[in-house]
Amino acid sequence: MVDIKQAELTSAGQLHRYSWEQLEDDHGFLTDQAVDPEEDPLEAIPAEEFLRVWTR
């Protein structure tokens, strides 16, 4: 099984985490579609940085 994780850090510094363990909350949800970097304002970060943010 692949471990899918999605973290969203807002401009106000609020962190929202989504995974198979928490699919959604009042702020959003784990995406069910592929992300298109041309359409979505994303910032690529190294895996180590993602883990630092995820475990914050």
CHARMM internal coordinates of N, CA and C (Angstrom, degrees):
IC EDIT
DIST 1 N 1 CA 1.4501
DIST 1 CA 1 C 1.5288
ANGL 1 N 1 CA 1 C 109.13
DIST 1 C 2 N 1.2946
ANGL 1 CA 1 C 2 N 116.43
DIHE 1 N 1 CA 1 C 2 N 134.57
DIST 2 N 2 CA 1.4581
ANGL 1 C 2 N 2 CA 122.26
DIHE 1 CA 1 C 2 N 2 CA 178.06
DIST 2 CA 2 C 1.5220
ANGL 2 N 2 CA 2 C 109.04
DIHE 1 C 2 N 2 CA 2 C -82.77
DIST 2 C 3 N 1.3178
ANGL 2 CA 2 C 3 N 116.23
DIHE 2 N 2 CA 2 C 3 N 136.04
DIST 3 N 3 CA 1.4565
ANGL 2 C 3 N 3 CA 121.32
DIHE 2 CA 2 C 3 N 3 CA 178.70
DIST 3 CA 3 C 1.5247
ANGL 3 N 3 CA 3 C 108.45
DIHE 2 C 3 N 3 CA 3 C -91.04
DIST 3 C 4 N 1.3367
ANGL 3 CA 3 C 4 N 116.51
DIHE 3 N 3 CA 3 C 4 N 104.33
DIST 4 N 4 CA 1.4587
ANGL 3 C 4 N 4 CA 122.47
DIHE 3 CA 3 C 4 N 4 CA -178.67
DIST 4 CA 4 C 1.5214
ANGL 4 N 4 CA 4 C 108.59
DIHE 3 C 4 N 4 CA 4 C -93.51
DIST 4 C 5 N 1.3362
ANGL 4 CA 4 C 5 N 116.12
DIHE 4 N 4 CA 4 C 5 N 127.10
DIST 5 N 5 CA 1.4566
ANGL 4 C 5 N 5 CA 121.35
DIHE 4 CA 4 C 5 N 5 CA 177.08
DIST 5 CA 5 C 1.5158
ANGL 5 N 5 CA 5 C 109.07
DIHE 4 C 5 N 5 CA 5 C -134.71
DIST 5 C 6 N 1.3179
ANGL 5 CA 5 C 6 N 115.22
DIHE 5 N 5 CA 5 C 6 N 143.63
DIST 6 N 6 CA 1.4594
ANGL 5 C 6 N 6 CA 121.96
DIHE 5 CA 5 C 6 N 6 CA 178.58
DIST 6 CA 6 C 1.5176
ANGL 6 N 6 CA 6 C 107.17
DIHE 5 C 6 N 6 CA 6 C -136.78
DIST 6 C 7 N 1.3164
ANGL 6 CA 6 C 7 N 116.91
DIHE 6 N 6 CA 6 C 7 N 127.32
DIST 7 N 7 CA 1.4647
ANGL 6 C 7 N 7 CA 121.78
DIHE 6 CA 6 C 7 N 7 CA 176.91
DIST 7 CA 7 C 1.5115
ANGL 7 N 7 CA 7 C 108.87
DIHE 6 C 7 N 7 CA 7 C -121.06
DIST 7 C 8 N 1.3154
ANGL 7 CA 7 C 8 N 115.67
DIHE 7 N 7 CA 7 C 8 N 135.70
DIST 8 N 8 CA 1.4576
ANGL 7 C 8 N 8 CA 121.41
DIHE 7 CA 7 C 8 N 8 CA 177.37
DIST 8 CA 8 C 1.5248
ANGL 8 N 8 CA 8 C 107.43
DIHE 7 C 8 N 8 CA 8 C -123.97
DIST 8 C 9 N 1.3174
ANGL 8 CA 8 C 9 N 116.31
DIHE 8 N 8 CA 8 C 9 N 119.21
DIST 9 N 9 CA 1.4560
ANGL 8 C 9 N 9 CA 122.25
DIHE 8 CA 8 C 9 N 9 CA 178.17
DIST 9 CA 9 C 1.5223
ANGL 9 N 9 CA 9 C 107.39
DIHE 8 C 9 N 9 CA 9 C -107.76
DIST 9 C 10 N 1.3368
ANGL 9 CA 9 C 10 N 117.09
DIHE 9 N 9 CA 9 C 10 N 115.19
DIST 10 N 10 CA 1.4581
ANGL 9 C 10 N 10 CA 120.92
DIHE 9 CA 9 C 10 N 10 CA -176.57
DIST 10 CA 10 C 1.5254
ANGL 10 N 10 CA 10 C 110.42
DIHE 9 C 10 N 10 CA 10 C -77.13
DIST 10 C 11 N 1.3221
ANGL 10 CA 10 C 11 N 116.07
DIHE 10 N 10 CA 10 C 11 N 165.69
DIST 11 N 11 CA 1.4638
ANGL 10 C 11 N 11 CA 120.55
DIHE 10 CA 10 C 11 N 11 CA 177.89
DIST 11 CA 11 C 1.5232
ANGL 11 N 11 CA 11 C 111.31
DIHE 10 C 11 N 11 CA 11 C -63.79
DIST 11 C 12 N 1.3320
ANGL 11 CA 11 C 12 N 117.71
DIHE 11 N 11 CA 11 C 12 N -21.34
DIST 12 N 12 CA 1.4621
ANGL 11 C 12 N 12 CA 122.44
DIHE 11 CA 11 C 12 N 12 CA 177.10
DIST 12 CA 12 C 1.5238
ANGL 12 N 12 CA 12 C 111.62
DIHE 11 C 12 N 12 CA 12 C -85.08
DIST 12 C 13 N 1.3439
ANGL 12 CA 12 C 13 N 116.92
DIHE 12 N 12 CA 12 C 13 N -0.49
DIST 13 N 13 CA 1.4584
ANGL 12 C 13 N 13 CA 120.96
DIHE 12 CA 12 C 13 N 13 CA 178.42
DIST 13 CA 13 C 1.5147
ANGL 13 N 13 CA 13 C 114.78
DIHE 12 C 13 N 13 CA 13 C 87.42
DIST 13 C 14 N 1.3333
ANGL 13 CA 13 C 14 N 117.92
DIHE 13 N 13 CA 13 C 14 N 8.29
DIST 14 N 14 CA 1.4560
ANGL 13 C 14 N 14 CA 121.02
DIHE 13 CA 13 C 14 N 14 CA 178.63
DIST 14 CA 14 C 1.5294
ANGL 14 N 14 CA 14 C 109.05
DIHE 13 C 14 N 14 CA 14 C -82.65
DIST 14 C 15 N 1.3244
ANGL 14 CA 14 C 15 N 116.17
DIHE 14 N 14 CA 14 C 15 N 132.56
DIST 15 N 15 CA 1.4596
ANGL 14 C 15 N 15 CA 121.98
DIHE 14 CA 14 C 15 N 15 CA -178.20
DIST 15 CA 15 C 1.5232
ANGL 15 N 15 CA 15 C 110.37
DIHE 14 C 15 N 15 CA 15 C -104.51
DIST 15 C 16 N 1.3308
ANGL 15 CA 15 C 16 N 115.91
DIHE 15 N 15 CA 15 C 16 N 129.47
DIST 16 N 16 CA 1.4644
ANGL 15 C 16 N 16 CA 122.20
DIHE 15 CA 15 C 16 N 16 CA 174.77
DIST 16 CA 16 C 1.5205
ANGL 16 N 16 CA 16 C 106.67
DIHE 15 C 16 N 16 CA 16 C -118.13
DIST 16 C 17 N 1.3316
ANGL 16 CA 16 C 17 N 116.28
DIHE 16 N 16 CA 16 C 17 N 127.44
DIST 17 N 17 CA 1.4666
ANGL 16 C 17 N 17 CA 121.98
DIHE 16 CA 16 C 17 N 17 CA -179.88
DIST 17 CA 17 C 1.5210
ANGL 17 N 17 CA 17 C 109.45
DIHE 16 C 17 N 17 CA 17 C -115.96
DIST 17 C 18 N 1.3332
ANGL 17 CA 17 C 18 N 115.59
DIHE 17 N 17 CA 17 C 18 N 136.15
DIST 18 N 18 CA 1.4623
ANGL 17 C 18 N 18 CA 121.24
DIHE 17 CA 17 C 18 N 18 CA 177.45
DIST 18 CA 18 C 1.5194
ANGL 18 N 18 CA 18 C 109.15
DIHE 17 C 18 N 18 CA 18 C -133.13
DIST 18 C 19 N 1.3210
ANGL 18 CA 18 C 19 N 115.34
DIHE 18 N 18 CA 18 C 19 N 141.71
DIST 19 N 19 CA 1.4655
ANGL 18 C 19 N 19 CA 122.48
DIHE 18 CA 18 C 19 N 19 CA 178.31
DIST 19 CA 19 C 1.5209
ANGL 19 N 19 CA 19 C 106.91
DIHE 18 C 19 N 19 CA 19 C -159.91
DIST 19 C 20 N 1.3222
ANGL 19 CA 19 C 20 N 116.54
DIHE 19 N 19 CA 19 C 20 N -175.44
DIST 20 N 20 CA 1.4673
ANGL 19 C 20 N 20 CA 119.33
DIHE 19 CA 19 C 20 N 20 CA 176.72
DIST 20 CA 20 C 1.5217
ANGL 20 N 20 CA 20 C 110.32
DIHE 19 C 20 N 20 CA 20 C -64.04
DIST 20 C 21 N 1.3329
ANGL 20 CA 20 C 21 N 117.75
DIHE 20 N 20 CA 20 C 21 N -21.22
DIST 21 N 21 CA 1.4678
ANGL 20 C 21 N 21 CA 120.89
DIHE 20 CA 20 C 21 N 21 CA 179.11
DIST 21 CA 21 C 1.5308
ANGL 21 N 21 CA 21 C 111.62
DIHE 20 C 21 N 21 CA 21 C -81.23
DIST 21 C 22 N 1.3206
ANGL 21 CA 21 C 22 N 118.02
DIHE 21 N 21 CA 21 C 22 N -27.21
DIST 22 N 22 CA 1.4680
ANGL 21 C 22 N 22 CA 122.91
DIHE 21 CA 21 C 22 N 22 CA 176.09
DIST 22 CA 22 C 1.5225
ANGL 22 N 22 CA 22 C 107.52
DIHE 21 C 22 N 22 CA 22 C -139.59
DIST 22 C 23 N 1.3157
ANGL 22 CA 22 C 23 N 115.46
DIHE 22 N 22 CA 22 C 23 N 95.48
DIST 23 N 23 CA 1.4591
ANGL 22 C 23 N 23 CA 120.69
DIHE 22 CA 22 C 23 N 23 CA -175.47
DIST 23 CA 23 C 1.5191
ANGL 23 N 23 CA 23 C 113.51
DIHE 22 C 23 N 23 CA 23 C -74.73
DIST 23 C 24 N 1.3422
ANGL 23 CA 23 C 24 N 117.39
DIHE 23 N 23 CA 23 C 24 N -31.64
DIST 24 N 24 CA 1.4531
ANGL 23 C 24 N 24 CA 119.52
DIHE 23 CA 23 C 24 N 24 CA -177.12
DIST 24 CA 24 C 1.5206
ANGL 24 N 24 CA 24 C 111.00
DIHE 23 C 24 N 24 CA 24 C -157.84
DIST 24 C 25 N 1.3255
ANGL 24 CA 24 C 25 N 114.78
DIHE 24 N 24 CA 24 C 25 N 164.59
DIST 25 N 25 CA 1.4535
ANGL 24 C 25 N 25 CA 122.88
DIHE 24 CA 24 C 25 N 25 CA 173.29
DIST 25 CA 25 C 1.5201
ANGL 25 N 25 CA 25 C 107.88
DIHE 24 C 25 N 25 CA 25 C -150.30
DIST 25 C 26 N 1.3218
ANGL 25 CA 25 C 26 N 117.61
DIHE 25 N 25 CA 25 C 26 N -166.58
DIST 26 N 26 CA 1.4652
ANGL 25 C 26 N 26 CA 120.81
DIHE 25 CA 25 C 26 N 26 CA -177.77
DIST 26 CA 26 C 1.5290
ANGL 26 N 26 CA 26 C 113.19
DIHE 25 C 26 N 26 CA 26 C -69.28
DIST 26 C 27 N 1.3398
ANGL 26 CA 26 C 27 N 118.20
DIHE 26 N 26 CA 26 C 27 N -13.24
DIST 27 N 27 CA 1.4582
ANGL 26 C 27 N 27 CA 122.20
DIHE 26 CA 26 C 27 N 27 CA -174.75
DIST 27 CA 27 C 1.5296
ANGL 27 N 27 CA 27 C 113.78
DIHE 26 C 27 N 27 CA 27 C -103.71
DIST 27 C 28 N 1.3193
ANGL 27 CA 27 C 28 N 117.75
DIHE 27 N 27 CA 27 C 28 N -19.45
DIST 28 N 28 CA 1.4573
ANGL 27 C 28 N 28 CA 119.38
DIHE 27 CA 27 C 28 N 28 CA -177.48
DIST 28 CA 28 C 1.5124
ANGL 28 N 28 CA 28 C 111.90
DIHE 27 C 28 N 28 CA 28 C 172.32
DIST 28 C 29 N 1.3450
ANGL 28 CA 28 C 29 N 114.97
DIHE 28 N 28 CA 28 C 29 N -159.74
DIST 29 N 29 CA 1.4602
ANGL 28 C 29 N 29 CA 119.55
DIHE 28 CA 28 C 29 N 29 CA -175.69
DIST 29 CA 29 C 1.5250
ANGL 29 N 29 CA 29 C 109.83
DIHE 28 C 29 N 29 CA 29 C -159.61
DIST 29 C 30 N 1.3225
ANGL 29 CA 29 C 30 N 114.53
DIHE 29 N 29 CA 29 C 30 N 163.16
DIST 30 N 30 CA 1.4587
ANGL 29 C 30 N 30 CA 121.95
DIHE 29 CA 29 C 30 N 30 CA 175.23
DIST 30 CA 30 C 1.5199
ANGL 30 N 30 CA 30 C 107.96
DIHE 29 C 30 N 30 CA 30 C -67.60
DIST 30 C 31 N 1.3214
ANGL 30 CA 30 C 31 N 116.39
DIHE 30 N 30 CA 30 C 31 N 125.23
DIST 31 N 31 CA 1.4590
ANGL 30 C 31 N 31 CA 119.92
DIHE 30 CA 30 C 31 N 31 CA -177.39
DIST 31 CA 31 C 1.5315
ANGL 31 N 31 CA 31 C 110.95
DIHE 30 C 31 N 31 CA 31 C -62.70
DIST 31 C 32 N 1.3119
ANGL 31 CA 31 C 32 N 115.50
DIHE 31 N 31 CA 31 C 32 N 145.28
DIST 32 N 32 CA 1.4609
ANGL 31 C 32 N 32 CA 120.62
DIHE 31 CA 31 C 32 N 32 CA 176.73
DIST 32 CA 32 C 1.5238
ANGL 32 N 32 CA 32 C 110.94
DIHE 31 C 32 N 32 CA 32 C -110.94
DIST 32 C 33 N 1.3367
ANGL 32 CA 32 C 33 N 116.24
DIHE 32 N 32 CA 32 C 33 N 9.46
DIST 33 N 33 CA 1.4551
ANGL 32 C 33 N 33 CA 122.12
DIHE 32 CA 32 C 33 N 33 CA -179.86
DIST 33 CA 33 C 1.5288
ANGL 33 N 33 CA 33 C 109.71
DIHE 32 C 33 N 33 CA 33 C -127.14
DIST 33 C 34 N 1.2955
ANGL 33 CA 33 C 34 N 116.12
DIHE 33 N 33 CA 33 C 34 N 156.33
DIST 34 N 34 CA 1.4658
ANGL 33 C 34 N 34 CA 119.77
DIHE 33 CA 33 C 34 N 34 CA 175.03
DIST 34 CA 34 C 1.5252
ANGL 34 N 34 CA 34 C 109.29
DIHE 33 C 34 N 34 CA 34 C -65.10
DIST 34 C 35 N 1.3180
ANGL 34 CA 34 C 35 N 115.89
DIHE 34 N 34 CA 34 C 35 N 144.80
DIST 35 N 35 CA 1.4526
ANGL 34 C 35 N 35 CA 121.60
DIHE 34 CA 34 C 35 N 35 CA 179.45
DIST 35 CA 35 C 1.5250
ANGL 35 N 35 CA 35 C 108.92
DIHE 34 C 35 N 35 CA 35 C -85.81
DIST 35 C 36 N 1.3226
ANGL 35 CA 35 C 36 N 116.31
DIHE 35 N 35 CA 35 C 36 N 132.94
DIST 36 N 36 CA 1.4619
ANGL 35 C 36 N 36 CA 121.83
DIHE 35 CA 35 C 36 N 36 CA 178.29
DIST 36 CA 36 C 1.5293
ANGL 36 N 36 CA 36 C 108.29
DIHE 35 C 36 N 36 CA 36 C -104.92
DIST 36 C 37 N 1.3368
ANGL 36 CA 36 C 37 N 118.56
DIHE 36 N 36 CA 36 C 37 N 106.04
DIST 37 N 37 CA 1.4665
ANGL 36 C 37 N 37 CA 120.61
DIHE 36 CA 36 C 37 N 37 CA -177.47
DIST 37 CA 37 C 1.5292
ANGL 37 N 37 CA 37 C 113.39
DIHE 36 C 37 N 37 CA 37 C -61.39
DIST 37 C 38 N 1.3255
ANGL 37 CA 37 C 38 N 117.67
DIHE 37 N 37 CA 37 C 38 N -20.08
DIST 38 N 38 CA 1.4702
ANGL 37 C 38 N 38 CA 120.92
DIHE 37 CA 37 C 38 N 38 CA 177.41
DIST 38 CA 38 C 1.5310
ANGL 38 N 38 CA 38 C 111.33
DIHE 37 C 38 N 38 CA 38 C -72.34
DIST 38 C 39 N 1.3249
ANGL 38 CA 38 C 39 N 116.36
DIHE 38 N 38 CA 38 C 39 N -28.74
DIST 39 N 39 CA 1.4633
ANGL 38 C 39 N 39 CA 120.82
DIHE 38 CA 38 C 39 N 39 CA -176.53
DIST 39 CA 39 C 1.5195
ANGL 39 N 39 CA 39 C 113.69
DIHE 38 C 39 N 39 CA 39 C -106.13
DIST 39 C 40 N 1.3138
ANGL 39 CA 39 C 40 N 117.92
DIHE 39 N 39 CA 39 C 40 N -25.38
DIST 40 N 40 CA 1.4534
ANGL 39 C 40 N 40 CA 121.68
DIHE 39 CA 39 C 40 N 40 CA -175.95
DIST 40 CA 40 C 1.5283
ANGL 40 N 40 CA 40 C 110.77
DIHE 39 C 40 N 40 CA 40 C -104.29
DIST 40 C 41 N 1.3327
ANGL 40 CA 40 C 41 N 117.77
DIHE 40 N 40 CA 40 C 41 N 131.98
DIST 41 N 41 CA 1.4703
ANGL 40 C 41 N 41 CA 121.04
DIHE 40 CA 40 C 41 N 41 CA -179.86
DIST 41 CA 41 C 1.5264
ANGL 41 N 41 CA 41 C 111.04
DIHE 40 C 41 N 41 CA 41 C -76.52
DIST 41 C 42 N 1.3184
ANGL 41 CA 41 C 42 N 116.39
DIHE 41 N 41 CA 41 C 42 N 86.42
DIST 42 N 42 CA 1.4567
ANGL 41 C 42 N 42 CA 122.05
DIHE 41 CA 41 C 42 N 42 CA -177.19
DIST 42 CA 42 C 1.5195
ANGL 42 N 42 CA 42 C 110.68
DIHE 41 C 42 N 42 CA 42 C -113.88
DIST 42 C 43 N 1.3133
ANGL 42 CA 42 C 43 N 114.46
DIHE 42 N 42 CA 42 C 43 N 155.22
DIST 43 N 43 CA 1.4562
ANGL 42 C 43 N 43 CA 120.88
DIHE 42 CA 42 C 43 N 43 CA 174.27
DIST 43 CA 43 C 1.5212
ANGL 43 N 43 CA 43 C 107.52
DIHE 42 C 43 N 43 CA 43 C -122.65
DIST 43 C 44 N 1.3178
ANGL 43 CA 43 C 44 N 116.98
DIHE 43 N 43 CA 43 C 44 N 117.36
DIST 44 N 44 CA 1.4646
ANGL 43 C 44 N 44 CA 120.68
DIHE 43 CA 43 C 44 N 44 CA 178.82
DIST 44 CA 44 C 1.5290
ANGL 44 N 44 CA 44 C 108.75
DIHE 43 C 44 N 44 CA 44 C -71.85
DIST 44 C 45 N 1.3337
ANGL 44 CA 44 C 45 N 115.57
DIHE 44 N 44 CA 44 C 45 N 136.27
DIST 45 N 45 CA 1.4626
ANGL 44 C 45 N 45 CA 120.96
DIHE 44 CA 44 C 45 N 45 CA 176.49
DIST 45 CA 45 C 1.5208
ANGL 45 N 45 CA 45 C 108.64
DIHE 44 C 45 N 45 CA 45 C -133.14
DIST 45 C 46 N 1.3327
ANGL 45 CA 45 C 46 N 117.79
DIHE 45 N 45 CA 45 C 46 N 154.75
DIST 46 N 46 CA 1.4654
ANGL 45 C 46 N 46 CA 120.58
DIHE 45 CA 45 C 46 N 46 CA 177.71
DIST 46 CA 46 C 1.5347
ANGL 46 N 46 CA 46 C 111.10
DIHE 45 C 46 N 46 CA 46 C -64.44
DIST 46 C 47 N 1.3193
ANGL 46 CA 46 C 47 N 116.56
DIHE 46 N 46 CA 46 C 47 N 155.93
DIST 47 N 47 CA 1.4610
ANGL 46 C 47 N 47 CA 122.19
DIHE 46 CA 46 C 47 N 47 CA -179.50
DIST 47 CA 47 C 1.5226
ANGL 47 N 47 CA 47 C 111.85
DIHE 46 C 47 N 47 CA 47 C -55.83
DIST 47 C 48 N 1.3156
ANGL 47 CA 47 C 48 N 117.23
DIHE 47 N 47 CA 47 C 48 N -38.66
DIST 48 N 48 CA 1.4677
ANGL 47 C 48 N 48 CA 120.91
DIHE 47 CA 47 C 48 N 48 CA -179.77
DIST 48 CA 48 C 1.5274
ANGL 48 N 48 CA 48 C 110.92
DIHE 47 C 48 N 48 CA 48 C -62.70
DIST 48 C 49 N 1.3185
ANGL 48 CA 48 C 49 N 116.79
DIHE 48 N 48 CA 48 C 49 N -40.15
DIST 49 N 49 CA 1.4662
ANGL 48 C 49 N 49 CA 121.11
DIHE 48 CA 48 C 49 N 49 CA 178.51
DIST 49 CA 49 C 1.5253
ANGL 49 N 49 CA 49 C 110.49
DIHE 48 C 49 N 49 CA 49 C -67.45
DIST 49 C 50 N 1.3392
ANGL 49 CA 49 C 50 N 116.97
DIHE 49 N 49 CA 49 C 50 N -39.62
DIST 50 N 50 CA 1.4603
ANGL 49 C 50 N 50 CA 120.38
DIHE 49 CA 49 C 50 N 50 CA 177.52
DIST 50 CA 50 C 1.5218
ANGL 50 N 50 CA 50 C 109.95
DIHE 49 C 50 N 50 CA 50 C -60.17
DIST 50 C 51 N 1.3264
ANGL 50 CA 50 C 51 N 117.08
DIHE 50 N 50 CA 50 C 51 N -46.00
DIST 51 N 51 CA 1.4694
ANGL 50 C 51 N 51 CA 120.41
DIHE 50 CA 50 C 51 N 51 CA -179.95
DIST 51 CA 51 C 1.5148
ANGL 51 N 51 CA 51 C 111.13
DIHE 50 C 51 N 51 CA 51 C -63.54
DIST 51 C 52 N 1.3190
ANGL 51 CA 51 C 52 N 118.28
DIHE 51 N 51 CA 51 C 52 N -36.00
DIST 52 N 52 CA 1.4625
ANGL 51 C 52 N 52 CA 121.36
DIHE 51 CA 51 C 52 N 52 CA 177.77
DIST 52 CA 52 C 1.5366
ANGL 52 N 52 CA 52 C 109.47
DIHE 51 C 52 N 52 CA 52 C -63.80
DIST 52 C 53 N 1.3436
ANGL 52 CA 52 C 53 N 116.52
DIHE 52 N 52 CA 52 C 53 N -44.66
DIST 53 N 53 CA 1.4621
ANGL 52 C 53 N 53 CA 120.87
DIHE 52 CA 52 C 53 N 53 CA 179.09
DIST 53 CA 53 C 1.5216
ANGL 53 N 53 CA 53 C 109.86
DIHE 52 C 53 N 53 CA 53 C -66.71
DIST 53 C 54 N 1.3238
ANGL 53 CA 53 C 54 N 116.75
DIHE 53 N 53 CA 53 C 54 N -44.36
DIST 54 N 54 CA 1.4862
ANGL 53 C 54 N 54 CA 121.24
DIHE 53 CA 53 C 54 N 54 CA -176.68
DIST 54 CA 54 C 1.5275
ANGL 54 N 54 CA 54 C 110.94
DIHE 53 C 54 N 54 CA 54 C -60.90
DIST 54 C 55 N 1.3063
ANGL 54 CA 54 C 55 N 118.37
DIHE 54 N 54 CA 54 C 55 N -39.01
DIST 55 N 55 CA 1.4702
ANGL 54 C 55 N 55 CA 121.16
DIHE 54 CA 54 C 55 N 55 CA -175.45
DIST 55 CA 55 C 1.5247
ANGL 55 N 55 CA 55 C 112.82
DIHE 54 C 55 N 55 CA 55 C -92.62
DIST 55 C 56 N 1.2943
ANGL 55 CA 55 C 56 N 117.22
DIHE 55 N 55 CA 55 C 56 N 3.95
DIST 56 N 56 CA 1.4667
ANGL 55 C 56 N 56 CA 122.14
DIHE 55 CA 55 C 56 N 56 CA -179.68
DIST 56 CA 56 C 1.4914
ANGL 56 N 56 CA 56 C 112.66
DIHE 55 C 56 N 56 CA 56 C -61.04
END
COOR INIT
IC SEED 1 N 1 CA 1 C
IC BUILD
